[in-house]
Amino acid sequence: MQAKMNTMNTKAKHTSDIPKTDMHKKVQVLEEQPIHWTQARVPSEPPDGSLHLHPLREHFCQPWHFTIDVDWVPGSEVGLEGLLDFCDRWKMKATIFVAGRFAETHPNLIGECQRRGHELGTHGWEHGSLEHDEDFRSASYTQQRDWIRRATEAVENASGVRPVVFRAPSLWIGETTLRALEDEGYRYDSSVPARRFDCGFGRVHYLKYFRAPSEPYRLSSSHLRIPGHSSIIEMAPSAFLFPINMATLRVLGLPVMKWMVRRIFRRASRLVFYCHPHEFVHANRQSFPRNMSMWNMRGMTPDNFSLLDGFVEHMMRQDRSPALFADSLSTACGVRSPARTMPGSPSDAADGVTPHKTPFSAGVVEETHVGTPVFRHR
């Protein structure tokens, strides 16, 4: 027996003298890393909903952005007040894009948004009350900058904070808009209708930017679909052909919306949802232009808060973490980490690219599926 043991020890010693392959070295590095335990549901979860412990490298929350588009619709201020209370109840901060005329007419309410810790942006000047709406796709540079400047001043006067986040009315945006936003000192935009085509039902009936990235990226002055060198960071409103917004939730229902969200998170690290205050107030108590669609007006009711409760509850249960544009994107800007993607679902914003040290120099910021921000150079 002793002879056998001596022989085994000799073989083991001989084996340890063999040079380690790259794979052996990687395994050794992984084994030396600390393992944190966290609770996670698994496919074989018992029907009683009990939880099992599994070793994970880190626990994470994927960010999502709850945004509110405040159009200039007289009477909709009641809906905004209700949404502020809704956010308080869920302990959630929103990014609120405000039409200039609304901020000018209801400065105290916009100031209250700021006092409650929400992020303020602009959303055109009179969007929501016009039959021929403000179209940032075709308007001149001078006209666009005038709309943006007046809205910026109105929001700043009401809140005491100069807005740096923009969303174009109806998501009608063009390359000229980028130049106007840069000249007015904006830092973030959420207007490019990536992955969206409304098939005749909504306001997005063009495919110019359909293939734009779903991850944050710096805009290009030559084409908003292409990552470039602009000082402005784009975070497109989420869509899976149809938008992830309150109108889709009202029309298609929560089960379909959950399915759309799952599909989006297969190839994107974050999600942008939006709603309008007028969707939570009966239409007959508000003033709309004559061309407002009847099906849209019929769906306006305070009962929509219950639908929204269901959606937000679903996002929270899925470990999605509400985030503001400036906080989330500025954090992603300064952090670099090895890229990881879900098998079979590469990020559309980072095909065939490698990490680069300079944040936002000319590329895309993405987050891996474990919530780690990554910069990728284009």
C-alpha positions as CSV (number, residue, x, y, z in Angstrom):
1,M,0.0,0.0,0.0
2,Q,2.8,2.4,0.9
3,A,4.5,1.7,-2.4
4,K,1.3,2.6,-4.3
5,M,1.0,5.8,-2.4
6,N,4.6,6.8,-3.1
7,T,4.0,6.1,-6.8
8,M,0.9,8.3,-6.9
9,N,2.7,11.1,-5.1
10,T,5.5,10.9,-7.7
11,K,3.0,11.1,-10.6
12,A,1.3,14.0,-9.0
13,K,4.6,15.9,-8.5
14,H,5.5,15.1,-12.1
15,T,2.1,16.4,-13.3
16,S,2.5,19.7,-11.4
17,D,5.8,20.3,-13.2
18,I,4.0,20.4,-16.6
19,P,3.6,24.0,-17.9
20,K,0.1,25.2,-17.3
21,T,-2.0,25.9,-20.4
22,D,-4.0,29.1,-20.8
23,M,-7.2,27.2,-19.8
24,H,-5.5,26.0,-16.5
25,K,-4.5,29.6,-15.7
26,K,-8.0,30.9,-16.4
27,V,-9.5,28.2,-14.2
28,Q,-7.1,29.1,-11.4
29,V,-7.9,32.8,-11.6
30,L,-11.7,32.0,-11.4
31,E,-11.1,29.7,-8.4
32,E,-9.2,32.4,-6.6
33,Q,-12.1,35.0,-7.1
34,P,-14.5,35.3,-4.1
35,I,-18.0,33.9,-4.7
36,H,-21.0,35.8,-3.3
37,W,-24.2,34.1,-2.6
38,T,-27.6,35.5,-3.5
39,Q,-31.1,34.4,-3.9
40,A,-32.2,33.5,-7.4
41,R,-35.2,31.8,-9.0
42,V,-34.3,28.8,-11.1
43,P,-36.2,27.0,-13.9
44,S,-36.9,24.1,-11.5
45,E,-38.4,26.3,-8.9
46,P,-41.0,24.5,-6.8
47,P,-44.6,25.5,-7.2
48,D,-44.7,27.0,-3.7
49,G,-42.4,29.8,-4.9
50,S,-39.5,28.9,-2.5
51,L,-36.1,30.2,-3.3
52,H,-32.8,28.4,-3.7
53,L,-29.3,29.7,-3.2
54,H,-26.9,29.7,-6.2
55,P,-23.4,31.1,-6.4
56,L,-23.3,34.3,-8.6
57,R,-20.3,36.5,-9.2
58,E,-22.5,39.6,-8.3
59,H,-26.1,40.6,-7.8
60,F,-27.3,43.3,-10.2
61,C,-30.3,45.4,-11.3
62,Q,-30.8,46.3,-14.9
63,P,-31.7,50.0,-15.3
64,W,-34.9,51.3,-16.9
65,H,-36.1,54.8,-17.4
66,F,-39.6,55.9,-16.5
67,T,-40.3,59.0,-18.5
68,I,-43.2,61.4,-18.8
69,D,-44.0,63.5,-21.9
70,V,-45.9,66.6,-20.8
71,D,-47.6,68.0,-23.9
72,W,-49.2,71.4,-24.0
73,V,-52.8,70.1,-23.3
74,P,-54.9,72.4,-21.1
75,G,-56.5,70.2,-18.4
76,S,-53.7,67.6,-18.4
77,E,-52.0,69.2,-15.4
78,V,-54.3,67.0,-13.2
79,G,-52.7,64.0,-14.8
80,L,-49.2,65.2,-14.0
81,E,-50.1,65.8,-10.4
82,G,-51.4,62.2,-10.3
83,L,-48.2,60.9,-11.9
84,L,-46.1,62.7,-9.3
85,D,-48.0,61.0,-6.5
86,F,-47.7,57.7,-8.4
87,C,-43.9,58.1,-8.4
88,D,-43.9,58.9,-4.7
89,R,-45.9,55.8,-4.0
90,W,-43.4,53.6,-5.9
91,K,-40.4,55.6,-4.6
92,M,-39.4,56.2,-8.1
93,K,-37.8,59.2,-9.9
94,A,-38.9,60.1,-13.4
95,T,-37.4,62.0,-16.3
96,I,-40.1,64.5,-17.3
97,F,-40.0,66.2,-20.7
98,V,-42.1,69.4,-20.6
99,A,-43.5,71.5,-23.5
100,G,-42.5,75.1,-23.0
101,R,-46.0,76.5,-23.0
102,F,-47.0,74.1,-20.2
103,A,-44.0,75.1,-18.1
104,E,-44.9,78.8,-18.7
105,T,-48.5,78.2,-17.7
106,H,-47.9,76.0,-14.7
107,P,-44.6,77.1,-13.2
108,N,-45.5,76.0,-9.7
109,L,-46.2,72.4,-10.8
110,I,-42.9,72.2,-12.7
111,G,-41.2,73.6,-9.7
112,E,-42.8,70.8,-7.6
113,C,-41.4,68.2,-10.1
114,Q,-38.0,69.6,-9.3
115,R,-38.5,69.6,-5.6
116,R,-39.5,66.0,-5.6
117,G,-36.3,65.0,-7.2
118,H,-37.4,64.3,-10.8
119,E,-35.2,65.1,-13.8
120,L,-36.6,67.8,-16.1
121,G,-36.2,68.1,-19.9
122,T,-37.9,69.8,-22.7
123,H,-40.4,68.6,-25.3
124,G,-40.9,71.3,-27.9
125,W,-42.7,74.6,-27.4
126,E,-46.4,74.1,-28.0
127,H,-46.5,70.4,-28.9
128,G,-49.9,68.9,-28.1
129,S,-52.2,71.8,-28.9
130,L,-51.4,72.2,-32.6
131,E,-53.2,70.7,-35.6
132,H,-50.0,71.1,-37.6
133,D,-47.5,70.0,-35.0
134,E,-43.9,71.1,-34.5
135,D,-41.9,69.0,-36.9
136,F,-38.2,68.9,-36.1
137,R,-37.6,66.7,-39.1
138,S,-38.2,69.5,-41.6
139,A,-38.1,72.9,-39.7
140,S,-35.2,75.2,-40.3
141,Y,-32.3,75.4,-37.9
142,T,-33.5,78.9,-36.8
143,Q,-37.0,77.7,-36.1
144,Q,-35.9,74.7,-34.2
145,R,-33.4,76.6,-32.1
146,D,-36.2,79.1,-31.3
147,W,-38.5,76.4,-30.1
148,I,-35.8,74.8,-28.0
149,R,-34.6,78.1,-26.5
150,R,-38.0,79.2,-25.5
151,A,-38.9,75.8,-23.9
152,T,-35.5,75.7,-22.1
153,E,-36.0,79.2,-20.7
154,A,-39.6,78.3,-19.6
155,V,-38.5,75.2,-17.7
156,E,-35.5,76.9,-16.2
157,N,-37.6,79.8,-15.0
158,A,-40.2,77.5,-13.4
159,S,-37.7,75.1,-11.8
160,G,-34.5,77.0,-11.2
161,V,-32.6,74.4,-13.1
162,R,-31.5,74.5,-16.8
163,P,-32.6,71.4,-18.6
164,V,-30.1,69.3,-20.6
165,V,-32.3,66.5,-21.7
166,F,-34.6,66.7,-24.8
167,R,-37.3,64.6,-26.5
168,A,-38.7,65.8,-29.8
169,P,-42.4,66.0,-30.2
170,S,-43.8,62.8,-31.8
171,L,-40.1,61.6,-32.0
172,W,-39.9,63.7,-35.2
173,I,-36.2,64.5,-35.2
174,G,-33.5,65.2,-37.7
175,E,-29.8,66.0,-38.1
176,T,-30.5,69.7,-37.9
177,T,-32.0,69.2,-34.4
178,L,-28.7,67.8,-33.2
179,R,-26.9,71.0,-34.1
180,A,-29.6,73.1,-32.4
181,L,-29.3,71.0,-29.3
182,E,-25.6,71.3,-29.2
183,D,-25.7,75.0,-29.5
184,E,-28.2,75.3,-26.7
185,G,-25.9,73.2,-24.4
186,Y,-27.9,70.0,-24.2
187,R,-26.2,66.8,-23.2
188,Y,-28.8,64.0,-23.7
189,D,-31.5,63.2,-26.2
190,S,-34.3,60.5,-26.2
191,S,-35.9,61.0,-29.6
192,V,-34.5,58.6,-32.2
193,P,-37.3,56.0,-32.9
194,A,-35.0,52.9,-33.0
195,R,-36.8,49.6,-33.8
196,R,-40.1,51.4,-34.1
197,F,-42.7,51.6,-36.9
198,D,-46.3,52.2,-35.9
199,C,-47.9,50.6,-39.0
200,G,-50.4,53.5,-39.4
201,F,-51.5,53.6,-35.8
202,G,-49.2,56.1,-34.1
203,R,-46.9,59.0,-35.1
204,V,-43.8,57.1,-36.4
205,H,-44.3,56.1,-40.0
206,Y,-40.8,56.3,-41.3
207,L,-37.9,53.9,-41.2
208,K,-34.9,56.3,-41.4
209,Y,-33.7,55.5,-37.9
210,F,-35.2,52.1,-37.5
211,R,-31.7,50.4,-37.2
212,A,-30.3,52.9,-34.7
213,P,-28.7,51.4,-31.6
214,S,-30.8,50.5,-28.6
215,E,-27.9,51.3,-26.3
216,P,-26.6,54.7,-25.3
217,Y,-24.4,56.2,-28.0
218,R,-23.0,59.5,-29.2
219,L,-24.9,60.9,-32.1
220,S,-23.4,61.7,-35.5
221,S,-24.1,64.9,-37.4
222,S,-24.2,63.0,-40.7
223,H,-26.9,60.5,-39.7
224,L,-28.6,60.0,-36.3
225,R,-28.6,56.3,-36.8
226,I,-24.8,56.1,-36.7
227,P,-22.7,56.5,-33.6
228,G,-20.5,59.6,-34.0
229,H,-18.6,62.3,-32.1
230,S,-21.4,64.6,-30.9
231,S,-21.4,66.0,-27.3
232,I,-24.9,64.7,-27.1
233,I,-25.7,61.1,-25.9
234,E,-28.7,59.4,-27.3
235,M,-30.9,56.9,-25.3
236,A,-33.7,56.0,-27.7
237,P,-37.2,55.3,-26.4
238,S,-37.7,51.5,-26.4
239,A,-39.7,49.7,-29.0
240,F,-40.3,46.2,-30.3
241,L,-41.9,47.5,-33.6
242,F,-44.5,49.2,-31.4
243,P,-43.3,51.5,-28.6
244,I,-43.0,50.6,-25.0
245,N,-45.4,53.3,-23.8
246,M,-48.7,53.8,-22.1
247,A,-50.7,53.7,-25.4
248,T,-49.4,50.3,-26.2
249,L,-50.1,49.1,-22.6
250,R,-53.7,50.4,-22.9
251,V,-54.3,48.9,-26.3
252,L,-52.4,45.6,-26.2
253,G,-52.5,44.9,-22.4
254,L,-50.0,44.0,-19.8
255,P,-49.3,40.3,-20.9
256,V,-48.2,41.5,-24.4
257,M,-46.2,44.3,-22.9
258,K,-44.4,41.9,-20.7
259,W,-43.5,39.8,-23.7
260,M,-42.2,42.8,-25.6
261,V,-40.1,43.8,-22.6
262,R,-38.5,40.3,-22.4
263,R,-37.7,40.5,-26.1
264,I,-36.1,43.9,-25.8
265,F,-33.9,42.8,-22.9
266,R,-32.5,40.0,-24.9
267,R,-30.5,42.5,-26.9
268,A,-30.5,45.7,-24.8
269,S,-29.2,46.4,-21.3
270,R,-31.8,49.0,-20.4
271,L,-35.3,50.1,-21.3
272,V,-37.1,53.5,-21.8
273,F,-40.8,53.7,-21.1
274,Y,-42.9,56.8,-21.6
275,C,-46.5,58.0,-20.8
276,H,-48.4,61.3,-21.0
277,P,-50.3,63.1,-18.2
278,H,-53.4,63.5,-20.5
279,E,-53.8,59.7,-20.7
280,F,-54.9,59.7,-17.0
281,V,-57.6,62.4,-17.4
282,H,-61.0,62.0,-19.1
283,A,-60.8,63.5,-22.6
284,N,-63.8,65.7,-22.1
285,R,-62.0,67.6,-19.3
286,Q,-59.1,68.5,-21.6
287,S,-58.6,70.6,-24.8
288,F,-57.2,68.8,-27.8
289,P,-56.7,69.9,-31.4
290,R,-59.4,68.7,-33.8
291,N,-57.2,66.1,-35.4
292,M,-56.7,64.1,-32.2
293,S,-57.7,60.5,-32.8
294,M,-61.0,59.4,-31.3
295,W,-59.6,55.9,-30.3
296,N,-56.9,57.6,-28.3
297,M,-59.3,60.0,-26.5
298,R,-61.6,57.1,-25.6
299,G,-58.8,55.4,-23.7
300,M,-58.1,58.4,-21.5
301,T,-59.2,57.7,-17.9
302,P,-57.8,57.7,-14.4
303,D,-58.3,53.9,-14.4
304,N,-55.0,53.8,-16.4
305,F,-53.1,54.2,-13.2
306,S,-54.1,50.6,-12.3
307,L,-52.6,49.4,-15.6
308,L,-49.4,51.4,-14.9
309,D,-49.3,49.9,-11.4
310,G,-49.2,46.5,-13.0
311,F,-46.4,47.4,-15.4
312,V,-44.2,49.0,-12.7
313,E,-44.8,46.1,-10.3
314,H,-43.7,43.7,-13.1
315,M,-40.5,45.7,-13.7
316,M,-39.6,45.8,-10.0
317,R,-40.2,42.1,-9.6
318,Q,-37.9,41.5,-12.6
319,D,-35.1,43.3,-10.7
320,R,-35.2,46.4,-13.0
321,S,-33.9,49.5,-11.3
322,P,-35.4,52.9,-12.2
323,A,-32.7,55.4,-13.3
324,L,-32.4,59.0,-14.4
325,F,-30.7,59.9,-17.6
326,A,-28.0,62.1,-16.2
327,D,-27.1,59.8,-13.3
328,S,-27.2,56.6,-15.3
329,L,-25.5,57.7,-18.5
330,S,-22.8,59.7,-16.8
331,T,-22.0,56.7,-14.6
332,A,-21.8,54.5,-17.7
333,C,-19.6,57.0,-19.4
334,G,-16.8,56.6,-16.9
335,V,-16.8,52.8,-16.3
336,R,-15.1,50.2,-18.4
337,S,-15.3,46.4,-18.0
338,P,-14.9,43.3,-20.2
339,A,-17.9,42.8,-22.4
340,R,-20.3,39.9,-22.0
341,T,-23.4,39.2,-23.9
342,M,-26.2,36.7,-23.8
343,P,-25.5,33.7,-26.0
344,G,-27.1,34.1,-29.4
345,S,-28.2,37.7,-28.8
346,P,-25.3,40.1,-29.5
347,S,-25.9,43.7,-28.8
348,D,-27.0,45.6,-31.9
349,A,-24.9,48.6,-30.8
350,A,-21.6,46.8,-30.6
351,D,-21.3,44.3,-33.5
352,G,-17.7,43.4,-34.2
353,V,-16.1,46.0,-32.0
354,T,-13.6,45.9,-29.1
355,P,-13.3,47.8,-25.8
356,H,-11.6,51.2,-25.9
357,K,-10.2,53.3,-23.0
358,T,-11.6,56.7,-23.9
359,P,-15.3,57.1,-22.8
360,F,-17.6,58.2,-25.5
361,S,-14.8,59.2,-27.8
362,A,-16.7,58.0,-30.9
363,G,-18.8,55.1,-30.0
364,V,-21.4,53.3,-27.9
365,V,-21.9,52.8,-24.2
366,E,-23.6,49.6,-23.5
367,E,-24.3,47.6,-20.4
368,T,-23.7,43.9,-20.3
369,H,-26.5,41.5,-19.3
370,V,-25.1,41.6,-15.8
371,G,-25.5,45.3,-15.5
372,T,-21.8,46.3,-15.9
373,P,-21.4,49.4,-18.1
374,V,-19.0,48.9,-21.0
375,F,-17.7,51.3,-23.6
376,R,-17.3,50.0,-27.1
377,H,-15.4,52.0,-29.8
378,R,-17.0,52.3,-33.3
